[in-house]
């Protein structure tokens, strides 16, 4: 489990193949105590397991399905990558709960500077977009962000200078692909409303409870 608060921008140091898995070596300055063998690390929004570790470097492995469903399959040596070690008991719970299970891949549509901040529009796959709502949470390449606006193609988020500086989002160019993970609560609500289980839950009750975005265009009753 993660929070979507990126701890460091690492660099892909090497790529290799082993037993039909892709091995990804990442250089970083995270404490070795957080990168022990078997530890989970969120790499560009993808939860991966540390299989080797050394000071200033660790190695993770990604299966074919992970490479196919995320941006990791297109990564190259030298690429920057957002990193966040998994939560530990007693850690501060900033951001929102992020599982590291990517829901889809989107792409940067445009970016506009607003003073020292920026507004970024992302094109989002339809199956992910239906779970996005204004004022809801969305993890983009592992970064916890608040959705400011939603249109028929995607979402807009606002980034302050700090976020632009400490994540890879500051260097994105239009057309660049990103990993997307919706708020896990949105997943479960959608499943219930689609008839995945016996429930009296309806959009009306969500609105009455003050659920963010339940009165948005993508939060209409079915």
Number of C-alpha atoms within 10 A of each C-alpha: 17 25 24 27 24 25 16 18 22 24 19 20 18 14 15 10 11 8 7 10 16 19 19 22 22 25 20 18 12 19 11 14 9 16 24 16 17 13 17 23 23 28 23 29 32 27 25 21 20 20 18 17 18 12 13 14 19 23 22 23 20 19 14 11 10 19 15 11 15 24 22 20 15 9 15 14 13 13 13 20 25 24 29 27 23 19 16 11 5 6 9 9 13 11 18 19 19 27 21 26 21 23 17 19 19 23 20 21 19 15 17 11 11 11 8 10 15 17 16 21 24 24 21 25 16 13 10 17 20 19 22 27 26 22 16 19 25 26 29 22 30 33 29 25 21 20 20 17 17 22 15 12 13 21 23 22 21 20 20 14 12 11 18 17 13 15 23 22 19 16 10 16 13 13 13 13 19 24 25 28 27 25 19 16 12 16 16 13 16 14 12 16 17 10 9 11 9 8 9 8 11 15 17 15 12 16 15 10 10 11 13 15 19 22 18 15 14 17 20 12 11 7
